[in-house]
Amino acid sequence: MIMTYCDMNGDGTVCAAEVHDCLVNCENAWREENCPEAEYLYCNYNPFECAECEGAWSCEDIYNISVEVIAYYDSNGDG
């Protein structure tokens, strides 16, 4: 699943940046479906908090989950 949805450049590997961007995209899709009144989450350039709703992830959540996903899928230990 992670390769199918997160290999943004199609090179057959998933780097930390792709995991982060993928999770942001998933969160924004969830917000669109479940909280249309909430703003999209922009983690790369926007330091301000977006409108939140119950169950919505923050940029910090995305970071923490990215670290967990990267550690889980890092089969060769290179991060």
N, C-alpha and C positions, 0 to 999 in steps of 0.2 A: 504494500500500500504506500509506504513512504516514498519508494522510488517512483511509482506511477504518478503521484500527485506533486512531489516536491523536486524532482530533477528538472529544474526550470530551464537549464541550458542543454538538456538531452545528452550529456556526456557519459551517462551510465553510473555516475557517482552523485552523492548528495553531500554538499559541504554545509558547514554551520550557517552560512548566510542564506542558503536555499531553505534549510529547515525553518529558520526564523521567518523568512518571507512567506513560506507556505503556511505556517501557523497563523500569521497575520491575515492571510487571504481566507483561511478557514474561519477565523473569528469574524471577519467582516461578512462572510456569507451567512454565518449564524445570526449575526446582528440584523442583517437584512430580512431574514425570515422571521426571527423571533422578537426583535425590538426595532421596528422600522423608524421609530422616533430617535433612536440613538445614532450618533455620528459614527462614521467609519473610524477605525483605529489606525492611526498613522504613527508607527514607531520609529521610523528612520530619521525623520526630520522635525517632527512636531513635539516639542518638550512639554506641551500642555496636555492635561488630562481631557479626554473626550467624555461626552455624556455617557453615564453608566446606567445599566439596568441590572436587575438581579440575574446572576449567572454569567454576566459578561466578563471577559478577561481584560486585564489592564496590560500595558506594555511590560510591566514587571513580571506579570504572570506568563506572558509569551516568552520572555527571556528565560525564566526558570524552567518552563516546560521544554524549551529548546535545548537547554543544557542537559536535561534528563534524556531527551530523545537522542541527542548526539552521543551521549555516554552509552546508551543502550545499543545503538547501531554501529558504534566505532569498533569494527572487527579487527582492525590492524593497529589500534592504539595510537593513531597519529592525530586524533582530535578532528 
